[in-house]
Amino acid sequence: MLWDFIHSTIHLFTDPVTLLIFVSGLLGGMLFGAIPGVNMLTLGAVILPFTAHMSAENAIMLYSVIYCAGVFGGAITAILFNIPGAPENAPTALDGYPLTQKGQAGKAVGAAVLCSALGGFASALLMIIATPLIASWAVRQFGPPEVFALIFFGLTVAASVGAKTLWKGWLSVLLGLLIATVGTDPAGGYARFSFGTYYLLAGVSFIPMVLGFFAISEVFIQGEKMVTGTRKAPKVSLDFPSFAEFWRLKIAVLRSMVIGFFAGILPGIGAVLAAFMSYSVAVRWSRHPEKFGTGELEGVVASETANNAATGAAMIPLLALGLPGGALTAMMLGVFQIHGMEPGPLIFVTSKDLVWTTFSAMLFANIAILGLGWLQTKTVVHLLAVPFRFLSPAILLLATIGAYALRNLIVDVWVMFVAGIIGYFLRRSGYSVAGIVLGLVLGDLGEAAFVKTMQLTGYSLTTFLSRPVCGALVAVGVLTLLWNFYAELRRPPAAAA
């Protein structure tokens, strides 16, 4: 195994074509990841037809590097402008942007750079060592019931994130779940809440909603502060986190790595759930949960460590079983098909060079993120010195382009602005836009997992308690729910106000 890794590394850095593709994927992933709406999925979709002219080895390697760099790239705009470059960076904005407003943008971006590199590097190492074993274990232990139980647990924790009260948190999550029901019924394929429009048959598009709730609503809020004279420009700082600050968060980093890895290894879950789950667990186990959402460095650390730890893990079900772990790995499955290949257990025998080149590229891509990220931090953080009256039109323009470019539908732009207006009023009223987004993300996944479970078990609800892993997740979720309600009821009226 060691010789295979050394051989693939030598090939990566000595073959000019392979090295050029590696660098292009690294820079392209970071650039597209940092552009709101036009994320790494856009880049992956654009270049997919051109991979037919590459070798299968270089094509899969290119997508794996884009995956690593793209997940990190979205953290920059999430922290500086409250605009997540990708859905998995949305939790990063919850504490990253308040840190920017406090004049600690450099510290937030520095934490994102270091934790992204650490999470991705650790995930790549585990991917190299444990791909066959972990993949077979996950398939045996995690079916649709376990996926539903995991999502249920995530929702019980999410209600306490970003809202002024638990009741507003739950209303936010339920609103997200309600929006997720728009589209087509997963059980019978019937139109549901589509109001006779073809657009809604596929559900409400997620990217315009994220852009609206985070980017557009932020422009409205900052515009209101400018009109009332209460807005102060954030201070620009290059005060990177110290070793002592990171050492204090060592448990959060390790915990987020574990969450990200196991969320990434589950087919169809990926980095989005990893980031939200890790952030929610960080809030749940913190001694001062009230600090989250106000500029807590642990929030940035939890989100960015987990979503990057999911990248290497998502490759395990793809390579070992032919099951994509997320949207970009689904595109990789298309690359395999273009080259007449089928991923699965035999890929380690028939295309060993492809597998090890991918492993090596992902490992060194995360190391490169550490170097390029620190360099990028020193330049991009100075964007904060630009007055907001000049930045806001650029933000609106980028968000509009990102919403439209996703599917070339003008209705996505309207959805984005409607979500922005709604998000503006909800944020002013103390509701959680993160809860809405999480409900929207997990609604489809949770309903699909529940329907599959019912169909496979003859509509027996006892399945959720009879399976050990599933039963444990449901029990923890119920206990979390009861504890949150108990703690809310015991809060003094003055504290609740």
N, C-alpha and C positions, 0 to 999 in steps of 0.2 A: 504493500500500500504506500509506504514511504517513497519507494522508487517511482511509482506511478505519479505521485504528487510532484516530485522533483523533475521528472521528465516533462510533465505538462507545464510546469513553471518555466523551465528553460525554453520550451517551445513558445510560450506566451510572450517572453521578452526578447527572443532572438528572431522570430519571424516578423518581418516588417508589416505585412498585411494584417496579421493577427493583432499586433501591438497597436496599429492604427485604428482598428475596429474597437479594441478595448478602450483607448483614450476617447474616441468619438462617442462611444456609449456612455462613458463616465461623464463627460462634459454635457452631452445631450440630455442625459437623465437629470443632472443637477439643474440645468437651465429650464427644461420643461416642467420639472417638479416645482420650481419656484414661480412659475407663471400661473396665476389663479385660473382654474377651469381648463386651460390648455396644459394638461398634466402628462405624466409619462405614458398614460394609456393612449393619448392623442398621438404621441411620437411612435408608440408601438404599432398603432393602426396604420399610420402613414407609411412606415418602412416595411410592413409585412410583405407586400408583393415583391419588394426588391430582394428579400432574403432568398428567393429562388435562384439568384445568381451567385450566392455565397455557398461555401461548403456548409454542411449541416453543423459541423463543429463550431465554425465561426458565427453562424446565425444564432444558435442557442446561447453561445457565450455572450453575444451582443445583448440579447434580451435579459440575461441574468445580470449584467453590469448595469443596464438601464434600470432594472428593478431596484438594485441596491442604492444607486445614486438618486433615483427619482423619489423614493420614500423619504430620503433625507432632505432633498431640495425644497420640499413644500414647507419645511419648518421655518425657513427664513422669512417668507412673507407672512406666515402665521404670527410670528413673534413681532415683526416690525410694524405690520399694518393691520393685524387682526384678520388677515385673509388667508385661510389655509390653502396651500398650493394643491393639496389632494385631501380626500376625505379622512385618511388616516392621520393627517396633521391637525384636524379640528380640535382635539383635546389640548394640543400644544398651545393653541391660541388663548385658552381659558386663563392660563397663568403667565404665558409668555408675553402677551400684549400688555397686561398690567405692569409687568416688570419694565417694559419699554417706557410706559408712562411715568414710572418712578425714576427714569434715567439709568436703568440697569439693562439696557438692550444688549450690550456686549456680554454681560454675564449670562443672560438667557440664551443668546445664540451660541456662546461658548459651551454651555451645558448641552445644548442640542447637538453640537458638533461632536463633542467627546462621547456622549451617550449613544449617539447614532453609530459611531465607529465601534464602540465597545459592544453594543447589542448585536450589530451585524457581524462583527468578527467572531464573537462567541457562537452565534448561530451558525456561521459557516464552518467553524471547527466541529460543532456537534453534528452538522449535516455530513461532514466528511467521515466522521467516526461511526455514527450510529444510524445511517440511512436505512439499511435493511431491517435492523432490529426494531427501531421505533415505528417504522411504517407498518410492519406486520402487527405490532401491539395496538396501534391506533385503530386499525381496521377491525380488530377483534373487539376492542373495548368501546369504541365510539361509533354508534349508529345514530339514526335520526332521534331516538329518545334522549340520548346523551347531549346531542346538539341542542335540542329544545330545552333541556334542563339547564345547560350552560347559559343559554340566552335568557332564560327566566331569572337566573341568579344575577346576570348582568343588569337586567332591568330593575330588580329590587334595589340594587346599589345606586343605579343612575339617578333615581328620583331625588337623591340627596345632594346632587352636584349642581351648583350654579344657581339655585333658586333661594329666595329669601326664607321660604318656609317649606316644610315637607309637602304640604298640601299643594302648593304651587308647583313643586317639583313633580309630583305625581300627575297633576293636570297637564304639565308640559310633556311628560312621557306619553300619556294617553293621547294627547293631540298628535304626537308623532306616529303612534300606532294607528290612529284613525286615518291619517293621510296614507299610511302604508296599505290600507285596505282598498284604496282606489286602484282599479285596473281589472285584472282577470282572476277569478277564483281558482286557486291551485288545485282544488279537488275535482271540480267538474268542468273547468275551462270556461265558465260563464262570465259575461261582462258584469262588472260590479262597480256601481257609483261612477260610471263613465259618462253619464248624461248625454249619450248618443254621439260622442266625439271619438274619432279614431285615436287622437292623441292620448286620451286617458286610458285606452285599452291596455297600454303597456305600463300604466302607473305613472305617478308623478316623478319626473326625472330627478335624481338625487343631486347632481352637481349644481343645477340652477338653484335648488333649495339651499344648499350650503353657501353658495355665493351670496344669495339674498339675505339669509339670516346673519351671516358674519360680515361680509364686505359692505353691502348696501346699507344695512342697518347701522353699521359703524359710521359710514359717511353722513347719514342723517343725524346721528347722535353728536358727532363732532361738529357738524354744521350748526346744530342748535346751540352748542356751547360757544361757537364763534359769534353767533347773533346776540347771545345774552352776555357775552364778554367773560364767560367763566372758563374758557378753554385756555390752557397753558401748554405751550409747545414742550414736548418731552426733551430732557437733556440727553445729549449724545455722550456715551461713555464707552470706553474700551476696558472696563474693569472685569476681566475674565474671572471665573470662579477659581478660588484657591483650592489647593490640595485638601485643606482642612474641611472646606465646604463639601467637597465630593466624598471625603471619607465619612462625613456625618450621614450621607445618603447612601452608604454602601449597601444597606439592607434593601432599600428601595430599588437600587440598580439590579441587584441579584434577583429580587422578587419579580421585577419587570421582565428580566431575561427569561425566567421560567414561564411566566404568563404568555409572553410573546411567542416563545418557541412552541408551546403546546397549542396556542390558538392558531399559529401558522400551519402546524402540521395537519390540522383538521381540514379536509377538503371543503372548499367553498367559504371558509371563515376568513382567513387572511389577516392582513395588517390592520384593517379598520377596527374589527372587534378587539384585536390585541391592544390597540391604543386606548380605546374606550374602557375596556375591562381593567387594564393596568391603572389608568387614572382613577377609576371608580374605587378600586381596591386600595389605592394610596389614600384616598379620602376616608375610606371606611376604617383603616387601621391607624390613621394619624391621631396623635394626641391633641392636635389643634385643627380639626377639619374645617373650622370656620375661616381659616386663613386661605384655603383653596379658592381660586377665582379672584383673589385680590393681589396676586403676585408672589405665589409660593414656588420656589425653585424646584421643589420635589414634583410639582405637577408637570413641569417641562421634562424633568428627568424620567418620570414614569412613562409618559406618553412616547417620547422619542426612543427610549431604550426598547420598549415593547414592540413598536411598529417596525423597527429595524431588525429586532430579533426574529420577527415573523418571516423575513425574506428568505433566509436560508432554510427555515423549517418548511416553507411553502413548496420548496423544490423537492422535498422528500416524497410526498404522494405523487408528484408529477413524474419523477424519474423512476421510482420504484413500482408505482401502480398505474400510471397513466391517468391519474385524477388531478385536475388543476386545483391548486389551493387558493386561487384568486383570479382577478380579471387578467392580469398580465401573464400569469402562468397558463391561462387558457389560450392566450395568443401564442405562447410557446408550443402548445399542443398543435396549433395550426401550422407552425414551422415544421414540426416533425412530419405532419401529414404532407406538406409541400415537398419534402424530401423523401417521401415514401417510407417513413419510419414509424414505428409504434413504440412509445415508451412503456416500460414495464420491467419486470425482473430480469428479462433477457438482455436489456440494454447494457447491463454491466458486463456481459459477455461479448455481445456483437459490436458494441460501440464504446469500448472502454476509454478510448482517447477522448471522445466527446464528453463523457461524464467527468473525467478528471480535469479536462480543460475548463469546464464549467465551474467545478469546485475551486480550482486555483484562481480563476478570474474573480469569483465572488469574494474570496478571501482577501485578495489584493485590492479589490475595489473598495472594500471597507477601510483598509489601511490608507488608501489614497484619499478617501473622504476626510480622514483626520487631518491630513496635510492641506488639501485644497480648502476644506471648510474653515480652518483657522485663517488662511489667507483671505478667503472670501469675507469673513467676518470683519476684518480690518477695513474693508472698502465699502461693503454694502450698508454697514451700520450708519455711515455718514448720510445716507438718504434721509435720515430723520431730521437733518438740519434744514431740509426744504420745507417752506411754509405749507400748511395743510391746504390752503386755498389753491395751490398749484398741484398738490398730490391728489386731491379728491377727483378732479376730472380724469386724471390718469387711471385712478382706481376704477372709476365707473366705466371708462373705456375698456380696460383690460377685462373687467368682469363681464361686460356685455359681449365682447369678442369670445371670451371663454364659454359663456352660456350658449352662444349661437353656434360656435364651432363644433360643439359636441355632436349635434345631429343635424345641423343646418336648418333648424326650425326656429322661426321668429317667436313662436309660442313659448319656447324655453326662456327667451329674454323677458317676456311678460311674467312668467312664473317667478323668475328671479326678482323682479321689481316688486311684485305682490308680496313675496316672502320677505323682502327687505322692509316694506312698510309694516307688515304684521310683526316682524321681528323687532322693529323699532319700538312699537307700542308695548310689546311683551317685555322687552328688556327694561323699559321705563317702569313697568308695573311689578318687577321683581320675579318674572317667570324665567325659566331656563331654556335658552335656545339650544344648548347642548343636549338637554333632555329630549327636546323635540327631534333633533337630528338623530340621536341614539334610538329613539322609538321608531323613526322612519327606517333607519338602517336595519335594525333587528326585527322589525315587523315582518318583512317578507321572508327572511331566513327562518324566523321562529314559526310562522304559520306553515311554511313548506315542510319543516321538520315535523311539526305536529300532525299534519295531514298524512305524511308518509308513515309515521308511527301508528296512527289509527288504522290505516289500510293494511299494514303488515301484521298487526296484532288483533285484528277483528274488533276494533273499536273498544279495546280494553284499557281503561285508565290505570289499572293496577300495574301496568308495565312500568310506569314511571317510578314505582316504589320497589318493584321486584328485582330490578337490575342494580347492582351495587353502586357503580359510579353515578348512574342517573339518580338513584335514591339519595345519595349523599349530597349531590348538587341541589336537588329539590329541597332537602331538609335545611341546608345552609341558607338557601334563598328564603324559605319561609321564616327561619329564625331571624334573618336580617330584616325582613319586612316587619315582623312583630316588634323587634327591638327599636326600629326607627319610629314606629307609631308610639311605642311606650315612651321613648325619649322625647318625642314631640309633645305628647300630652303632659309630661312632667315639666316642660319648660315654663318658667314664669311668664305671665302675660306681657310684662315689660320687655323680656328678652325676645319673645316671639314678635313683638311689634318692631 
